[in-house]
Amino acid sequence: MANIIHITDKDNVVVAVTPIAEGTPVDVDGKGTTVTAMQDIPQGHKMAVKDIAKGSQIIKYGYSIGHAIEDIQAGQWVHTHNMKTNLSGEVEYTYHPDFEELPKREPAVFNGFLRKDGKAGVRNEIWIIPTVGCVNDIAKKLVADNQDLVTGSVEGLYAFTHPFGCSQTGNDHATTRKLLASLVRHPNAGAVLVLSLGCENLTHEQFLNELGDYDPERVKFLTCQDVEDEFQAGRELLKECAAFAGQFKRQPLTADKLVIGLKCGASDGLSGLTANPTVGRFSDLLVSQGGTTILTEVPEMFGAEGMLMHRCRSKEVFDKAVKMLNGFKDYFLSHHEVVYDNPSPGNKQGGITTLEDKSCGCVQKGGTAPISDVIWYGGQAVTKGLNMLYGPGNDLVSSTAMTAAGANLILFTTGRGTPFGAPAPTVKIASNTQIAEKKKNWIDFNAGTVATGESLDSAGQRLFDYVLEVASGKQTNTEKNGYREISIFKDGVVL
C-alpha cells in the first residue's frame, strides 16, 4: 500500500507522502477502502480518490482548492493540467466570530537579555543601520574593521544594507523610514549605530521624528559628510555601543516575552501537512503561555480566508483584516497583475497547484488561536497573541517586516530548501526528511517525521523546546553561515 495522507474525510484527493507508482493500491481511510493509482503520482502531489466531474470542486484540507477542468477519475493525478483556481477579484466579507480561547499555560523559561523597556532580546548584538544605500560599503567596512569589539556578552556586529533612503517619494519614502526605525528599536540589538550620508532625502531630522523617544546611550548617529574620517569617528561610536551592550547578560526570562515570526518558502506538497501545522502547534503553545506570534504573506492568505477571518477577536480586528486583504488585492490590480495565481515554478513542481492549495497549507502556521491584531507594514507587534502582518509572500521582504515588527526569531518552513537569513535568527524547518538530510547545513529542524508517524502535538512540542534553546543562545545554521540581510518593500518610482 502507498504512503499517503488523507487530510479530512471531506477531501476527494489524497497527498502522496512518497512517490506512488502506477498500479499501486492506495488505502484511503485505513479501513480497507482502496483506490489504484492510474498514473505515477510524484511525492507531495495529489491523487483523486473519488471520480470528480468537470466543473466540480477539488476538496483538500476540507476546503475547495479549485475546480476540475475535465472529468477526473479516482486514481488519477490532480494538478495544473486538470484543475484551476476558483478565485477572482475582491471579496465581501461578513464577520461571524467562531473561535475558542486557548487554555492558559504556565510560561516556560529561556535565558535572554532583558532590555530597559521590558522587552526581551534573544541575542545581544550591535547593529549598523544605514539610512541610505550610498553608505552601504562604509557600513560593511566598519563591521569588518571592528570585530574586536565583539567580546564578553556582545555576540555580534552586523550591518543591514539596502539600496533605498534617497530618490524615493511618497509611500516608499515613508515605508523605508518606518521600517528602518523599527529595526533600530529591535530588542536583539543591544546597541545601534545609525549611519547616514548627509544629503539623502531621508534626513536626520525625519529619522529622529520617526524614531521618537530613544535611549542616547543605546542609539548613536554618524553623518559621514560631517566628519573628516568616518571610519575613525565610526569606531569611537561603536566602542560606546559595545560598552553599553556589554552591560547586558543572559538571565532567566519567561516565554510570554517572546515574539516569533511564522514564515514559509520554497514549499512543497507536504509543507501544509507536516512543517506548517507543526509550526501551528508551536504557535498555539506559545500563545497559550502569553507569548506573541506573527503571521504574514498576505497573498498566501487569499483563498484560505475562511480559516482566518472568523477567528478575529473583535469586529475592529476583523475590519482591519478585511482592509489588509482587499488592500493587497488592490495593490496587485493597480499593477495590472493577476490577483489569484501561484506563480512559483518550485511550488508547482512540489505539488502545490492553485493559490487556494498554497494558502490553505500556508495558514496552517497560525494554529487555532484567535487573531488578536493586524499590524501594518513597518509597524510593531504591541498585542499579545496571534497577529497578522501586512506584507508580501516574498521571503526576504516578509522576513524583514516580521523582524521589524519585533520578532525575536523566525520559524521558516521549507520543502525544497532555502539558505537566506533575516536579521533575527531564522530557524529552517524541513517538511520532508529528504531535504533535512540533504541540506544539513541549511535545515535546523526536521518536521518530515510527521509524514512517517510522529503526531503534530509531539512535533510541535519538540519545536517549542528547540525554540527555547535558540532563544537561549543556540545558533541556527543561517547564523553559523553568516547569512543575514534585509529587503524593503517598494511600490513607486525611483527618481
C-alpha positions, 0 to 999 in steps of 0.5 A, a space after each residue: 500500500 502507498 504512503 499517503 495522507 488523507 487530510 479530512 474525510 471531506 477531501 476527494 484527493 489524497 497527498 502522496 507522502 512518497 512517490 506512488 507508482 502506477 498500479 499501486 493500491 492506495 488505502 484511503 481511510 485505513 479501513 480497507 477502502 482502496 483506490 489504484 493509482 492510474 498514473 505515477 503520482 510524484 511525492 507531495 502531489 495529489 491523487 483523486 480518490 473519488 471520480 470528480 466531474 468537470 466543473 466540480 470542486 477539488 476538496 483538500 484540507 476540507 476546503 475547495 482548492 479549485 475546480 476540475 477542468 475535465 472529468 477526473 477519475 479516482 486514481 488519477 493525478 490532480 494538478 495544473 493540467 486538470 484543475 484551476 483556481 476558483 478565485 477572482 477579484 475582491 471579496 465581501 466579507 461578513 464577520 461571524 466570530 467562531 473561535 475558542 480561547 486557548 487554555 492558559 499555560 504556565 510560561 516556560 523559561 529561556 535565558 535572554 537579555 532583558 532590555 530597559 523597556 521590558 522587552 526581551 532580546 534573544 541575542 545581544 548584538 550591535 547593529 549598523 543601520 544605514 539610512 541610505 544605500 550610498 553608505 552601504 560599503 562604509 557600513 560593511 567596512 566598519 563591521 569588518 574593521 571592528 570585530 574586536 569589539 565583539 567580546 564578553 556578552 556582545 555576540 555580534 556586529 552586523 550591518 543591514 544594507 539596502 539600496 533605498 533612503 534617497 530618490 524615493 517619494 511618497 509611500 516608499 519614502 515613508 515605508 523605508 523610514 518606518 521600517 528602518 526605525 523599527 529595526 533600530 528599536 529591535 530588542 536583539 540589538 543591544 546597541 545601534 549605530 545609525 549611519 547616514 550620508 548627509 544629503 539623502 532625502 531621508 534626513 536626520 531630522 525625519 529619522 529622529 521624528 520617526 524614531 521618537 523617544 530613544 535611549 542616547 546611550 543605546 542609539 548613536 548617529 554618524 553623518 559621514 559628510 560631517 566628519 573628516 574620517 568616518 571610519 575613525 569617528 565610526 569606531 569611537 561610536 561603536 566602542 560606546 555601543 559595545 560598552 553599553 551592550 556589554 552591560 547586558 547578560 543572559 538571565 532567566 526570562 519567561 516565554 510570554 516575552 517572546 515574539 516569533 515570526 511564522 514564515 514559509 518558502 520554497 514549499 512543497 506538497 507536504 509543507 501544509 501537512 507536516 512543517 506548517 501545522 507543526 509550526 501551528 502547534 508551536 504557535 498555539 503553545 506559545 500563545 497559550 503561555 502569553 507569548 506573541 506570534 506573527 503571521 504574514 504573506 498576505 497573498 498566501 492568505 487569499 483563498 484560505 480566508 475562511 480559516 482566518 477571518 472568523 477567528 478575529 477577536 473583535 469586529 475592529 480586528 476583523 475590519 482591519 483584516 478585511 482592509 489588509 486583504 482587499 488592500 493587497 488585492 488592490 495593490 496587485 490590480 493597480 499593477 495590472 497583475 493577476 490577483 489569484 495565481 501561484 506563480 512559483 515554478 518550485 511550488 508547482 513542481 512540489 505539488 502545490 497547484 492553485 493559490 487556494 492549495 498554497 494558502 490553505 497549507 500556508 495558514 496552517 502556521 497560525 494554529 487555532 488561536 484567535 487573531 488578536 491584531 493586524 499590524 501594518 507594514 513597518 509597524 510593531 507587534 504591541 498585542 499579545 497573541 496571534 497577529 497578522 502582518 501586512 506584507 508580501 509572500 516574498 521571503 526576504 521582504 516578509 522576513 524583514 517586516 516580521 523582524 521589524 515588527 519585533 520578532 525575536 526569531 523566525 520559524 521558516 518552513 521549507 520543502 525544497 530548501 532555502 539558505 537566506 537569513 533575516 536579521 533575527 535568527 531564522 530557524 529552517 524547518 524541513 517538511 520532508 526528511 529528504 531535504 533535512 538530510 540533504 541540506 544539513 547545513 541549511 535545515 535546523 529542524 526536521 518536521 518530515 517525521 510527521 509524514 512517517 508517524 510522529 503526531 503534530 502535538 509531539 512535533 510541535 512540542 519538540 519545536 517549542 523546546 528547540 525554540 527555547 534553546 535558540 532563544 537561549 543562545 543556540 545558533 541556527 545554521 543561517 547564523 553559523 553561515 553568516 547569512 543575514 540581510 534585509 529587503 524593503 518593500 517598494 511600490 513607486 518610482 525611483 527618481 
